[in-house]
Amino acid sequence: NEAETNSALGARAALAALKMAGRNPKDIDQIIYATCSPDTLLPSTACWLQQKIGARNAWAMDINAACSGFVYGVVTAEQFILSGRSKTILVVGGEVLSQFVNWQDRTICILFGDGAGAAVVEQAPTRSSQRILSSYLSSDGNLSTLFHIPAGGSTLEVTPERYEQNLHKMHMNGRELFKVAVRTLAECALRTLEKLHMPAINLDWFVPHQANLRIIEAVATRIGFPMEKVIINLDRYGNTSAATIPTALDEAIRDGRIQKGQTVLTDAFGSGLTAGAMLFRW
């Protein structure tokens, strides 16, 4: 269904973000599209998005940091703005994971969903309190087989035999990933807060990656943060990978939970293993 491709979902999110920011597609000079479920291996989903929304003045690229992709994307955008290379950057986190789950594997297929969220990132006016305050990114390639798709890249072609073995679908070691996720998310959150010497209790909102409610609860306990100030949308959409944080942020900003001047900590982990957190003031 063309309306449900990754870039189509991303286009809808992008246009909604642009409207909220008071910008139009021609104002964008850079597109960063975070996804691990691209429309096509070639070209990038960012280029499909550019074509769909008519962002003719932008250069476009994908980044694949799996579920950490949106945090990686915004931190990357921040660097391009600080360097003066870009002025108005569209960051999208979008996934169509329904195409990559083995529907016979009930331990995996029930967890994942499709979705997209977007943000417009620009230089804040000097007197504005709205800004990115700190961030922390990490990766550990030694944990790459905890969650991966073995075939479909240049290492393993999808042959009929490999197709029958579902090697072109997600494979996950859930038990090990759970333990790593709790430890990693807590570390990323605390390191990001430490850069500002800020205790977690001073935060207004925590927006973690929406992988598993028990993981989120364990991380909140570890960093000493109350669950009533944690943004959750997992119960409605499942794990939408790079889309979980931007969709949760969008809902909480539009429904008035996140107010101007409040501090928000986003925190994610994903296949790779990748991880990252970002603290900002809205």
Phi, psi and chi 1 to 4 in degrees:
 res  aa     phi    psi   chi1   chi2   chi3   chi4
   1 ASN       -  117.7 -174.6  -22.7      -      -
   2 GLU   -60.3  -32.8  172.5   58.1   26.6      -
   3 ALA   -71.0  -14.6      -      -      -      -
   4 GLU  -114.7   15.6  -65.8  176.5  -10.3      -
   5 THR   -68.6  161.9   63.3      -      -      -
   6 ASN   -56.7  -51.0 -167.0  -30.4      -      -
   7 SER   -66.5  -27.6   59.8      -      -      -
   8 ALA   -69.5  -43.1      -      -      -      -
   9 LEU   -62.8  -42.6  -64.2  175.9      -      -
  10 GLY   -62.6  -37.1      -      -      -      -
  11 ALA   -64.7  -42.1      -      -      -      -
  12 ARG   -63.4  -42.5  -81.8  152.4   56.7 -168.2
  13 ALA   -65.9  -41.3      -      -      -      -
  14 ALA   -62.2  -45.2      -      -      -      -
  15 LEU   -65.4  -36.2  -67.5  172.5      -      -
  16 ALA   -66.5  -40.4      -      -      -      -
  17 ALA   -67.2  -42.5      -      -      -      -
  18 LEU   -61.5  -41.4  -73.2  164.7      -      -
  19 LYS   -62.5  -44.0 -175.6  176.9 -179.7 -178.1
  20 MET   -63.1  -34.9 -178.3 -173.2  -90.3      -
  21 ALA   -84.8   -6.7      -      -      -      -
  22 GLY    70.3   33.8      -      -      -      -
  23 ARG  -123.4  163.9  -62.2  -73.7 -179.7  -93.8
  24 ASN  -123.7  166.4   68.0   64.4      -      -
  25 PRO   -56.0  -30.1  -30.5   37.9      -      -
  26 LYS   -72.5  -16.1  -66.1 -175.9 -177.9   65.6
  27 ASP   -76.4  -18.5  -64.9  -32.2      -      -
  28 ILE   -75.8  128.6  -56.1  165.1      -      -
  29 ASP  -108.8   -3.8   49.6   22.1      -      -
  30 GLN  -153.9  138.6 -176.6  177.5  -10.9      -
  31 ILE  -120.4  127.3  -63.6  168.1      -      -
  32 ILE  -116.8  117.6  -61.5  174.6      -      -
  33 TYR  -113.0  112.0 -155.0  117.0      -      -
  34 ALA   -91.8  117.5      -      -      -      -
  35 THR  -160.8  150.8 -172.0      -      -      -
  36 CYS  -119.6    9.4   60.8      -      -      -
  37 SER  -131.6   64.1   53.0      -      -      -
  38 PRO   -64.5  156.9   26.4  -35.5      -      -
  39 ASP   -54.7  -48.1  -78.2    8.6      -      -
  40 THR  -145.0  155.4   50.9      -      -      -
  41 LEU   -67.0  -36.6  -73.1  177.4      -      -
  42 LEU  -136.9  130.4  -68.5  172.0      -      -
  43 PRO   -80.9 -175.5   32.2  -36.2      -      -
  44 SER   -69.3  154.8   68.8      -      -      -
  45 THR   -65.1  -30.1  -52.2      -      -      -
  46 ALA   -59.7  -37.8      -      -      -      -
  47 CYS   -72.5  -37.0  -75.7      -      -      -
  48 TRP   -62.4  -40.7  -73.1  118.9      -      -
  49 LEU   -64.2  -45.3  173.1   80.2      -      -
  50 GLN   -54.8  -43.4  179.5 -166.0   33.7      -
  51 GLN   -66.2  -39.9  175.1 -106.3  -30.3      -
  52 LYS   -67.8  -37.5  -79.6 -176.1  168.3   67.1
  53 ILE   -99.4   -6.0   66.9  172.8      -      -
  54 GLY    73.8   36.3      -      -      -      -
  55 ALA   -86.7   67.6      -      -      -      -
  56 ARG   -69.5  -16.6   65.1  176.3   67.8  139.3
  57 ASN   -93.4   -0.1  -61.4  -41.9      -      -
  58 ALA   -96.2  149.5      -      -      -      -
  59 TRP  -100.7  150.2   63.5  -82.9      -      -
  60 ALA  -133.6  142.1      -      -      -      -
  61 MET  -150.2  151.8   68.8  172.7 -178.8      -
  62 ASP   -93.0  151.8  -76.0    5.6      -      -
  63 ILE  -129.8  139.9   59.1  170.0      -      -
  64 ASN  -116.2   98.3  179.8   -4.8      -      -
  65 ALA  -122.4   24.3      -      -      -      -
  66 ALA    53.2 -131.0      -      -      -      -
  67 CYS   -68.6  -17.7  -55.5      -      -      -
  68 SER   -84.9    0.7  -50.0      -      -      -
  69 GLY   -57.3  -41.0      -      -      -      -
  70 PHE   -67.4  -41.7 -176.4   75.8      -      -
  71 VAL   -62.4  -46.4  174.2      -      -      -
  72 TYR   -57.5  -41.2  -85.6   45.2      -      -
  73 GLY   -65.0  -44.2      -      -      -      -
  74 VAL   -69.2  -40.0  174.0      -      -      -
  75 VAL   -65.2  -37.1  173.2      -      -      -
  76 THR   -64.0  -45.1  -60.3      -      -      -
  77 ALA   -58.5  -41.2      -      -      -      -
  78 GLU   -56.6  -41.1  179.8 -168.3   17.4      -
  79 GLN   -67.3  -40.5  -50.1  -45.4  -52.5      -
  80 PHE   -65.1  -33.9  -83.6   97.1      -      -
  81 ILE   -73.8  -43.4  -72.9  168.4      -      -
  82 LEU   -61.7  -33.7  -71.7  172.3      -      -
  83 SER   -76.9  -13.2   73.0      -      -      -
  84 GLY    86.1    2.1      -      -      -      -
  85 ARG   -72.9  -32.9  175.0   65.6  179.3   78.5
  86 SER  -132.6  155.6  -61.7      -      -      -
  87 LYS  -114.1  -47.2 -178.0  170.3  175.7 -105.6
  88 THR  -127.3  111.6  -59.6      -      -      -
  89 ILE  -115.9  131.3  -56.5  177.7      -      -
  90 LEU   -97.2  119.2  175.6   67.3      -      -
  91 VAL  -110.0  123.6 -178.5      -      -      -
  92 VAL  -120.9  137.1 -179.6      -      -      -
  93 GLY  -115.1  114.8      -      -      -      -
  94 GLY  -140.2  142.5      -      -      -      -
  95 GLU  -146.5  145.6  -55.7  -74.2    7.5      -
  96 VAL  -125.0   77.1  178.7      -      -      -
  97 LEU   -77.1  -14.6  -62.4  173.7      -      -
  98 SER   -60.4  -22.3   57.5      -      -      -
  99 GLN   -82.5  -10.0  -61.9  -63.4  -50.3      -
 100 PHE  -119.7    7.3  -65.8   91.6      -      -
 101 VAL   -99.3  149.0  -64.6      -      -      -
 102 ASN   -86.9  109.5  172.6    4.6      -      -
 103 TRP   -69.2  -10.0  -69.4  100.8      -      -
 104 GLN   -87.7  -13.9  -82.2   68.2   55.0      -
 105 ASP   -96.0   95.5 -176.3   -8.9      -      -
 106 ARG   -71.0  -13.0  -56.2  -55.6  -67.8  175.4
 107 THR   -75.6  -19.9   63.8      -      -      -
 108 ILE  -111.5  -46.4  -72.0 -175.6      -      -
 109 CYS   -63.6  -27.3   68.8      -      -      -
 110 ILE   -75.8  -11.3   59.4  169.2      -      -
 111 LEU   -87.9  -27.0  -57.8  176.8      -      -
 112 PHE  -108.2  153.2  -65.2   94.8      -      -
 113 GLY  -140.9  178.9      -      -      -      -
 114 ASP  -111.2  146.7  -57.9  -18.9      -      -
 115 GLY   176.6  173.8      -      -      -      -
 116 ALA  -154.3  145.5      -      -      -      -
 117 GLY  -140.1  157.1      -      -      -      -
 118 ALA  -145.0  156.6      -      -      -      -
 119 ALA  -142.0  146.6      -      -      -      -
 120 VAL  -101.6  122.9  177.2      -      -      -
 121 VAL  -112.6  125.0 -176.7      -      -      -
 122 GLU  -139.1  167.1  -67.5 -174.5  -36.9      -
 123 GLN   -65.7  127.8  176.4   74.9   53.3      -
 124 ALA   -76.2  142.0      -      -      -      -
 125 PRO   -56.9  150.2  -20.4   30.1      -      -
 126 THR   -51.8  -40.9  -52.8      -      -      -
 127 ARG   -89.4   -2.8  -65.5 -173.8  179.4 -177.2
 128 SER   -73.9  141.3  171.3      -      -      -
 129 SER   -87.1   -9.8   65.5      -      -      -
 130 GLN   -78.3  115.1  -71.4 -173.6  -70.8      -
 131 ARG  -168.0  162.4   60.3 -172.0   64.7 -110.8
 132 ILE   -77.6  128.4  -64.8  168.3      -      -
 133 LEU   -97.4  -39.8  -59.9  170.9      -      -
 134 SER  -166.5  164.5   67.2      -      -      -
 135 SER  -156.8  164.0   60.9      -      -      -
 136 TYR  -150.6  127.6  174.7   78.0      -      -
 137 LEU  -122.9  146.3  -55.0  177.5      -      -
 138 SER  -151.1  160.5   72.9      -      -      -
 139 SER  -145.6  151.0  -59.1      -      -      -
 140 ASP  -142.9   94.4 -174.8   -6.4      -      -
 141 GLY   -66.5  -13.8      -      -      -      -
 142 ASN   -67.0  -16.0  -69.2  -43.8      -      -
 143 LEU  -105.6   22.3  -59.0  174.4      -      -
 144 SER   -63.7  -27.8   58.8      -      -      -
 145 THR   -88.9    0.8   56.7      -      -      -
 146 LEU   -67.1  -30.1  -73.1 -176.5      -      -
 147 PHE  -153.9  107.9 -172.7   18.6      -      -
 148 HIS  -156.7  166.5   66.0  142.4      -      -
 149 ILE  -114.8  105.8  -62.9  175.5      -      -
 150 PRO   -63.0  -41.3  -21.4   32.9      -      -
 151 ALA  -113.8  158.8      -      -      -      -
 152 GLY   117.4  -14.1      -      -      -      -
 153 GLY   -99.9 -161.4      -      -      -      -
 154 SER   -79.7  -11.3   59.7      -      -      -
 155 THR   -76.5  -48.9  -57.9      -      -      -
 156 LEU  -128.8  113.7  -76.3 -178.6      -      -
 157 GLU   -70.0  149.4 -179.8 -172.5   -0.9      -
 158 VAL   -82.6   98.8 -179.8      -      -      -
 159 THR   -93.1  167.0   60.1      -      -      -
 160 PRO   -54.9  -38.3  -28.1   35.0      -      -
 161 GLU   -66.5  -44.6  -66.2   77.1   22.3      -
 162 ARG   -69.5  -32.2  -70.5  168.3 -173.8  155.3
 163 TYR   -62.7  -44.0 -175.3   88.7      -      -
 164 GLU   -62.8  -30.6  -75.2  -63.1  -43.1      -
 165 GLN   -85.8    1.2  -64.5  165.9   18.6      -
 166 ASN    59.0   33.2  -79.9  -55.1      -      -
 167 LEU   -74.0   -9.6  -65.1 -177.5      -      -
 168 HIS   -92.9    8.4   60.5  -55.2      -      -
 169 LYS  -114.0  169.4  -58.5  -67.6 -173.3 -179.4
 170 MET   -65.2  139.1  -67.1  177.7 -177.4      -
 171 HIS  -127.2  128.7  -69.7 -111.0      -      -
 172 MET  -137.1  136.1 -179.6  174.6   70.6      -
 173 ASN   -98.0   86.5 -177.4  -24.4      -      -
 174 GLY   -61.4  -40.1      -      -      -      -
 175 ARG   -63.1  -47.5 -168.6 -177.8  -61.4  -85.3
 176 GLU   -69.6  -39.8  -78.0  -55.7  -53.4      -
 177 LEU   -62.3  -36.7 -160.8   58.4      -      -
 178 PHE   -58.2  -49.3 -176.5   98.9      -      -
 179 LYS   -63.7  -43.8  -69.6 -174.0  -75.0 -171.0
 180 VAL   -64.8  -40.6  171.2      -      -      -
 181 ALA   -61.7  -46.5      -      -      -      -
 182 VAL   -61.1  -48.1  172.5      -      -      -
 183 ARG   -62.9  -44.5 -176.6  173.2   71.2 -114.4
 184 THR   -69.2  -45.7  -56.2      -      -      -
 185 LEU   -61.8  -42.7  -75.6  168.9      -      -
 186 ALA   -63.1  -43.0      -      -      -      -
 187 GLU   -63.3  -45.4 -179.1 -172.9    8.5      -
 188 CYS   -62.1  -42.9  -74.5      -      -      -
 189 ALA   -61.7  -48.1      -      -      -      -
 190 LEU   -68.0  -38.3  -67.4  171.5      -      -
 191 ARG   -65.5  -38.1  -74.2 -165.5 -178.8 -137.3
 192 THR   -66.4  -41.9  -56.4      -      -      -
 193 LEU   -69.2  -37.2  -68.4  165.8      -      -
 194 GLU   -60.6  -31.8  -80.3  166.5   10.3      -
 195 LYS   -60.0  -24.8  -69.9 -174.9  179.9 -176.7
 196 LEU  -109.5    8.4  -65.4  179.8      -      -
 197 HIS    51.7   44.1  -52.7  -70.6      -      -
 198 MET  -111.2  119.8 -178.7  178.0  179.4      -
 199 PRO   -71.2  147.7   21.5  -27.7      -      -
 200 ALA   -57.3  -33.2      -      -      -      -
 201 ILE   -63.7  -20.0 -158.4   66.4      -      -
 202 ASN   -80.5  -10.2  -72.9    3.2      -      -
 203 LEU   -68.0  150.1  -91.6  177.3      -      -
 204 ASP   -87.5  -41.8  -69.4  -58.0      -      -
 205 TRP  -143.7  147.1  -64.8  100.0      -      -
 206 PHE  -120.6  124.3 -178.2   42.6      -      -
 207 VAL  -120.0   90.5 -174.9      -      -      -
 208 PRO   -87.3  163.1   32.4  -33.1      -      -
 209 HIS   -58.0  136.6  170.1   49.9      -      -
 210 GLN   -94.0   71.1  -51.8  -74.0  -54.0      -
 211 ALA   -96.4  -40.6      -      -      -      -
 212 ASN  -165.2  127.9  176.6  -58.1      -      -
 213 LEU   -63.3  -36.5 -174.4   59.0      -      -
 214 ARG   -66.3  -34.9  -71.2 -169.8  -59.7  124.5
 215 ILE   -63.6  -46.7  -70.3  173.9      -      -
 216 ILE   -60.6  -44.0  -66.4  170.4      -      -
 217 GLU   -64.1  -40.5  -71.6  169.5  -18.7      -
 218 ALA   -65.5  -39.3      -      -      -      -
 219 VAL   -67.8  -44.2  173.1      -      -      -
 220 ALA   -57.9  -41.9      -      -      -      -
 221 THR   -63.2  -44.5  -60.4      -      -      -
 222 ARG   -63.1  -37.5  -79.5 -157.1 -176.1 -165.1
 223 ILE   -92.6   -2.9   69.3  172.1      -      -
 224 GLY    73.3   48.8      -      -      -      -
 225 PHE  -126.6  136.2 -164.6   70.3      -      -
 226 PRO   -73.3  138.8   25.4  -32.5      -      -
 227 MET   -63.4  -26.0  -81.7  -59.6  -67.3      -
 228 GLU   -69.2  -11.2   58.1  -93.7   23.6      -
 229 LYS  -109.9   18.6  -65.5  168.7   77.7  177.4
 230 VAL  -103.1  129.5  178.6      -      -      -
 231 ILE   -83.8  125.1  -55.0  -68.4      -      -
 232 ILE  -125.9  130.0  -55.8  -76.0      -      -
 233 ASN  -133.1    6.7   68.2    6.4      -      -
 234 LEU   -54.8  -36.6  168.4   67.7      -      -
 235 ASP   -67.1  -19.4   51.3  -38.7      -      -
 236 ARG  -104.1  -30.8  -76.0  167.5  -68.4  134.6
 237 TYR  -118.9  -12.0  -48.8  126.0      -      -
 238 GLY    75.1 -165.9      -      -      -      -
 239 ASN   -86.7  108.0  179.2   -7.6      -      -
 240 THR  -102.5   25.1   56.5      -      -      -
 241 SER    53.4 -121.5 -173.3      -      -      -
 242 ALA   -62.9  -13.9      -      -      -      -
 243 ALA   -89.6  -10.3      -      -      -      -
 244 THR   -65.7  -46.8   68.2      -      -      -
 245 ILE   -69.4  -46.9  -74.4  174.6      -      -
 246 PRO   -66.0  -33.6   21.1  -32.8      -      -
 247 THR   -70.0  -39.4   54.2      -      -      -
 248 ALA   -65.3  -42.1      -      -      -      -
 249 LEU   -61.6  -45.6  -78.9  172.9      -      -
 250 ASP   -59.3  -46.9 -178.1   70.5      -      -
 251 GLU   -62.4  -44.5  -73.0 -173.7  -32.6      -
 252 ALA   -71.3  -29.9      -      -      -      -
 253 ILE   -75.3  -44.3  -71.2  166.8      -      -
 254 ARG   -69.6  -31.6  -69.9  179.9 -169.1  -87.7
 255 ASP   -90.1    2.4   69.0   21.5      -      -
 256 GLY    89.5    1.7      -      -      -      -
 257 ARG   -66.1  -49.8  -81.2  175.3  -69.8  172.2
 258 ILE   -83.9  118.0  -64.0  176.8      -      -
 259 GLN  -105.9  157.2  -58.7  -86.4  -31.7      -
 260 LYS   -55.4  135.7  -75.4  -85.2  163.8   58.6
 261 GLY    90.4   -7.1      -      -      -      -
 262 GLN   -84.8  154.2  -69.5 -173.9  -33.2      -
 263 THR   -96.8  138.5   50.4      -      -      -
 264 VAL  -131.7  130.8 -177.5      -      -      -
 265 LEU  -110.9  120.4  178.0   67.2      -      -
 266 THR  -100.9  149.7   62.6      -      -      -
 267 ASP  -155.1  128.5 -165.7    8.0      -      -
 268 ALA  -143.6  156.5      -      -      -      -
 269 PHE  -141.8  154.6   77.6   98.4      -      -
 270 GLY  -162.7 -178.0      -      -      -      -
 271 SER   -53.8  141.5  171.0      -      -      -
 272 GLY   146.9  -53.8      -      -      -      -
 273 LEU   -77.4  133.7 -175.6  113.4      -      -
 274 THR  -111.5  154.4   63.3      -      -      -
 275 ALA  -157.3  154.6      -      -      -      -
 276 GLY  -175.3  151.4      -      -      -      -
 277 ALA  -134.7  152.2      -      -      -      -
 278 MET  -143.7  131.1  179.6 -175.8   67.3      -
 279 LEU  -108.1  129.1  175.8   66.1      -      -
 280 PHE  -140.7  160.1   68.7   94.4      -      -
 281 ARG  -107.1  124.5 -173.1 -176.3  -62.7  111.3
 282 TRP   -81.0      -  175.2 -115.5      -      -
